[in-house]
Amino acid sequence: IHRNPRGSWFEVFPSLSTEARALCLLVAIGTVLRLIGLGTAPLWLDEALSWNFASHTLAQIWSWAPTLDTANPPLYYTMLHAWLLLGDSAASLRLLSVLASVAVIPVIFALGKVIGGPRLGLLAALLATISPIAVRYAQEARTYALLLLAATLVMWSLARLIAQPDAASQPIGAGLRQIVRSVTTNGAGPRRSRSLDSAWLIYILAAASALLLHDTAFLLLVGANVVVVLWLTTTPSQNNRAFLRNWCVAQFAVILLALPWLPGFLQQTHEVQANFWIPFPTASLILQTAYELLASRTFITVPVGAQWVVAGTIGAALVGLAITGLWALRTSRKWLLLVVVLMGFAPAAEVAISVLRPLLLGRTLIWTTVPLELAFAAGLLWLRPGLVRGVALSTVIMVSGWGLWNYLTIPQKEAWDQTAAYIANHATAGDGVLFGSASTRVPFDYYFRTSGKVLDEGGLPRDMPTNQYQEEMMRPSDEATVRALASAHPRVWLVWSTHAAFTDPSGLIPTSIAQVDDLVAAVPFTGGVELYLYVRRGAGSTLGPPSAAP
């Protein structure tokens, strides 16, 4: 290592270019941001379900995947299954997502560099580094950080192919064949062909991975095909037919790799059509989803009456910056097409599909923040004079910093650790634990398993099967079952959460228990989790006065 007498950080590694050092700095900052408090917040329901699913054997994961989850293929759970060898603490479970999210930073730099040079790449990488939504899902044991990485790799490889259409029109594998020939004949193979073979390979593997990470990733593939078709039809060239041939071969390879999941995809699609928790889109929900992608979590500390004003002001400013970036990209039709289509097609498609079957969900669109960040970066570079650009960049950084601060400092996740600890400290022999939503038994058990206590637990109206994620709706015909379960114990703990609003919207469970037991205590926790203690009528309790039932 070279020791510069002036001590400049940028002089420590003189062999690296300035842009490489800047990128290393961004990666370091992004890593720190994604590791802050990684294991502090408890696992929420979906993360605990990830742990539960990944704990099965690989054969079970792949055979049960269509019923274990409603929209997630088995690839993430397969990777997490192997990751569990490092431990299953909250921090360990989330570390896989951290690594994927950090890897996005150099890839988006490479993507931006292909489109507009190193300055665009570095600005886009900076925005990805401090993106609140990227940091948020980097700290969740769910598939979304890996989906973001796979999608960014798809965009990068697509950009490389479009940037060099002549080389991309050579038969796939030509570079590899020339390398073999050069080795056997002591010759030299062309580097351009070899590099685009790698672009085709990255595209195929990343696209197939995206399809195996989340069912909605098919919108990414459709968007990529729209980009290619529009580009080819608006850019006449004698190589178009050869490029299209290669493109079709790549699509076939992607489909072939993802084909084993097709029956599972169709089954999950059927389940979503039959019953899903996402509401039908309203104008308010569409705006909230758009704002989540633009500036996640920036207004949650603002008084309710001013939230729409603040969100509207920030949103309008960011939309204006994105439009400025698109204007700056107008001189290159292919890059304008790539950014516009990949940024707007999937959200528009989710809204359109949601008219028939609700599908719109911000986190499934996390990868659309990549072209959005490219548009922001292009807009910032276009602004003149330098003072205006500096003010705009500072504003974007402050907005992102605000969202990051809110995410890292304001508890939002369900406090299953505290819930399990409370019951472990206050439960007595013979107590029963009932769950208003059967699935919430999973995060509770994740923390309660360390207590050493054994209590009779049961999901309502009945437990979920081991091999499928199926929560039954509470019906009046189930009330007798609930009363029987409550009567079987001198004291019953009812674990209630916001998820029970979907399975028991009428509150039949607490009403049924109250017919045979007395409510003697209620304890609220962060994230909408509540505990209610019921005892046999007239027995009393020392835990305090009763509170309102759910």
Residue pairs with C-beta under 8 A, 6 or more apart in sequence:
1 12
1 13
2 11
2 12
2 13
2 14
3 12
4 11
4 12
4 14
9 21
9 25
10 18
10 21
13 21
13 24
16 24
19 118
19 121
19 122
22 122
23 105
23 106
23 109
23 122
23 125
26 105
26 109
26 122
26 125
26 126
26 129
27 102
27 105
27 106
27 129
29 129
29 130
30 101
30 102
30 105
30 128
30 129
30 130
31 98
31 102
33 129
33 130
33 135
33 404
34 98
34 101
34 102
34 135
34 138
34 139
35 98
36 408
37 139
37 408
38 90
38 91
38 94
38 95
38 98
38 139
39 89
39 90
39 91
39 92
39 94
41 90
41 139
41 411
41 412
41 413
42 90
42 413
42 414
42 415
42 416
42 417
42 418
42 443
42 447
43 51
43 90
43 93
43 141
43 413
43 416
43 443
43 446
44 413
44 414
44 416
44 443
44 527
45 414
45 439
45 440
45 442
45 443
45 497
45 499
46 140
46 142
47 90
47 93
47 94
47 140
47 141
47 142
47 443
48 416
48 442
48 443
48 446
49 69
49 439
49 442
49 443
49 469
50 76
50 77
50 80
50 93
50 141
50 142
51 80
51 84
51 88
51 93
51 141
51 442
51 446
52 442
52 446
53 61
53 68
53 69
53 77
53 80
54 61
54 77
54 78
54 80
54 81
54 83
54 84
55 81
55 84
55 88
56 64
56 81
58 78
58 81
60 467
61 68
61 74
61 77
61 78
61 81
62 74
62 78
64 467
64 468
65 72
65 73
65 74
65 77
65 264
66 263
66 264
66 267
66 268
66 271
67 267
67 271
67 467
67 468
67 469
67 470
68 77
68 467
68 468
68 469
69 268
69 469
70 268
70 271
70 272
70 276
70 469
71 214
71 215
71 216
71 268
71 272
71 364
72 143
72 213
72 214
72 215
73 211
73 212
73 213
73 214
73 215
73 261
73 264
73 265
74 212
74 261
74 264
75 143
75 209
75 212
75 213
76 142
76 143
76 146
76 213
79 96
79 146
80 93
80 96
80 141
83 92
83 93
83 95
83 96
84 93
86 92
86 95
90 141
93 141
94 138
94 139
94 140
94 141
96 141
96 145
96 146
97 137
97 138
97 139
97 140
97 141
97 142
97 144
97 145
97 146
98 138
98 139
98 145
100 138
100 145
100 146
100 148
100 149
101 134
101 135
101 137
101 138
101 145
101 148
101 149
102 138
103 149
104 128
104 134
104 145
104 148
104 149
104 152
104 370
105 125
105 128
105 129
106 125
107 149
107 152
107 153
107 156
108 121
108 124
108 125
108 128
108 152
108 156
108 370
108 373
108 374
109 121
109 122
109 124
109 125
110 121
110 156
111 121
111 124
111 152
111 155
111 156
111 159
111 370
111 374
112 120
112 121
112 122
112 123
112 124
112 125
112 374
112 377
113 120
113 121
114 121
114 156
114 159
114 160
114 163
115 159
115 329
115 332
115 335
115 338
115 339
115 374
116 329
116 335
116 377
116 378
116 381
119 381
120 374
120 377
120 378
120 381
123 376
123 377
123 380
123 381
123 393
124 370
124 373
124 374
124 376
124 377
127 373
127 376
127 377
127 396
127 400
128 134
128 369
128 370
128 373
130 397
130 400
130 401
130 404
131 296
131 369
131 373
131 400
132 295
132 296
132 297
132 298
132 400
132 403
132 404
132 406
132 407
133 292
133 293
133 296
133 362
133 363
133 366
133 369
134 145
134 148
134 366
134 369
135 404
135 407
135 408
136 296
136 297
136 407
137 144
137 145
137 148
137 363
137 366
138 145
142 363
143 213
143 214
144 214
144 363
144 364
144 366
146 209
146 213
147 210
147 213
147 214
147 217
147 366
147 367
148 366
148 367
148 369
148 370
150 206
150 207
150 209
150 210
150 213
150 217
151 206
151 210
151 217
151 220
151 367
151 370
152 367
152 370
153 202
153 203
153 206
154 203
154 206
154 207
154 210
154 220
154 221
154 224
155 224
155 338
155 342
155 370
155 371
156 202
157 199
157 200
157 202
157 203
157 206
158 203
158 224
158 227
158 228
158 338
159 335
159 338
160 168
160 195
160 196
160 199
161 168
161 196
161 199
161 200
161 203
161 243
162 168
162 227
162 228
162 231
162 334
162 338
164 192
164 196
165 235
165 237
165 239
165 243
166 239
167 192
167 193
167 195
167 196
168 196
168 199
168 200
168 243
168 246
169 239
169 242
169 243
169 246
170 193
170 196
170 242
171 242
171 246
172 197
172 200
172 246
172 249
172 250
173 197
174 193
174 197
175 189
175 190
175 192
175 193
175 194
175 195
175 196
175 197
175 198
176 194
176 197
178 189
178 190
178 193
178 194
179 189
179 194
181 187
181 189
182 188
182 189
200 246
200 250
203 250
203 254
204 250
204 253
204 254
204 257
205 257
207 220
207 221
207 224
207 250
207 254
208 253
208 254
208 257
208 258
210 217
210 220
210 221
211 217
211 218
211 221
211 254
211 258
211 261
212 258
212 261
214 364
215 265
215 268
215 269
216 346
216 350
216 359
216 364
216 365
219 345
219 346
219 349
219 350
220 342
220 346
220 367
221 251
221 254
222 345
222 349
223 341
223 342
223 345
223 346
224 342
225 251
226 341
226 345
227 337
227 338
227 341
227 342
228 244
228 247
230 337
230 341
231 333
231 334
231 337
231 338
232 240
232 243
232 244
234 333
234 337
235 333
235 334
237 243
272 357
272 359
273 357
276 357
276 358
277 502
278 354
278 358
278 359
278 360
278 361
279 285
279 358
280 354
280 355
280 358
281 351
281 354
281 355
281 358
281 360
285 360
286 351
286 360
287 315
288 362
289 347
289 360
289 361
289 362
289 365
290 315
290 347
291 299
291 311
291 314
291 315
292 362
293 347
293 362
293 365
293 366
293 368
293 369
293 372
294 314
294 315
294 318
294 319
294 372
295 311
295 314
295 315
295 318
295 399
295 400
295 403
296 362
296 403
296 407
297 403
297 406
297 407
298 310
298 311
298 314
298 399
298 402
298 403
298 406
299 307
299 310
299 311
299 314
300 406
300 410
301 406
301 410
302 310
314 399
317 395
318 376
318 396
318 399
321 375
321 376
321 379
321 380
321 392
321 396
322 343
322 372
322 375
322 376
322 379
323 379
324 378
324 379
324 382
324 383
325 339
325 374
325 375
325 376
325 377
325 378
325 379
325 380
325 382
326 336
326 339
326 340
326 375
326 378
326 379
327 379
327 382
328 378
328 379
328 381
328 382
329 335
329 336
329 339
329 375
329 378
330 336
338 371
339 371
339 374
339 375
339 378
340 371
342 368
342 370
342 371
343 368
343 371
343 372
343 375
344 368
346 365
346 367
346 368
347 360
347 365
347 368
350 359
350 360
350 361
350 364
350 365
351 360
353 359
354 360
376 396
379 392
380 389
380 392
380 393
380 396
381 389
383 389
383 392
411 526
411 527
412 526
412 527
413 526
413 527
414 443
414 497
414 525
414 526
414 527
414 528
414 529
415 525
415 526
415 527
415 529
416 440
416 443
416 444
416 446
416 447
416 529
417 447
418 525
418 526
419 444
419 447
419 495
419 525
419 529
419 531
420 444
420 445
420 446
420 447
420 448
420 451
421 447
421 451
422 523
422 525
422 531
423 431
423 433
423 448
423 455
423 493
423 531
424 448
424 451
424 453
426 543
427 433
427 453
427 455
427 493
428 491
430 489
430 490
430 491
431 455
431 456
431 489
431 490
431 491
431 492
431 493
432 455
432 456
432 457
432 458
432 485
432 486
432 488
432 489
432 491
432 492
432 493
433 444
433 455
433 456
433 457
433 458
433 492
433 493
433 495
434 457
434 458
434 459
434 460
434 482
434 485
434 486
434 492
434 493
434 494
434 495
434 509
434 513
435 441
435 444
435 457
435 458
435 459
435 460
435 494
435 495
436 460
436 494
436 495
436 496
436 497
436 499
436 500
436 503
436 504
436 509
436 510
436 550
437 459
437 460
437 471
437 497
437 499
437 500
437 502
437 503
437 504
438 459
438 460
438 461
438 462
438 463
438 464
438 471
438 472
438 503
439 459
439 464
439 469
439 471
439 499
440 459
440 495
440 497
440 499
440 500
441 457
441 459
441 463
441 464
441 495
444 457
444 495
445 457
456 488
456 489
458 485
459 471
460 474
460 478
460 482
460 485
460 503
460 504
460 509
461 472
461 474
461 475
461 478
461 481
461 482
461 509
462 472
462 481
464 470
464 471
471 502
471 503
472 478
472 503
473 503
473 504
474 503
474 504
474 506
474 508
474 509
475 508
476 508
478 508
479 508
479 511
479 512
482 508
482 509
482 512
482 513
483 512
483 513
483 515
483 516
485 492
486 492
486 512
486 513
486 516
486 517
486 534
487 516
487 517
490 535
490 536
490 539
491 533
491 534
491 535
491 536
491 539
491 541
492 513
492 517
492 533
492 534
492 535
493 531
493 532
493 533
493 534
494 509
494 510
494 513
494 531
494 532
494 533
494 534
494 550
495 529
495 530
495 531
496 510
496 529
496 530
496 531
496 532
496 550
497 527
497 528
497 529
497 530
498 527
498 528
500 509
500 550
507 549
507 550
510 519
510 532
510 549
510 550
511 549
513 534
514 534
514 549
516 536
516 537
517 534
517 535
517 536
517 537
518 534
518 535
518 536
518 537
518 538
518 539
518 546
519 532
519 533
519 534
519 546
519 547
519 549
520 533
520 534
520 535
520 540
520 541
520 543
520 544
520 545
520 546
521 531
521 532
521 533
521 541
521 543
521 544
521 545
521 546
521 547
522 530
522 531
522 532
522 533
522 546
522 547
522 548
522 549
523 530
523 531
523 533
524 530
525 531
530 550
532 547
532 549
532 550
533 541
533 543
535 541
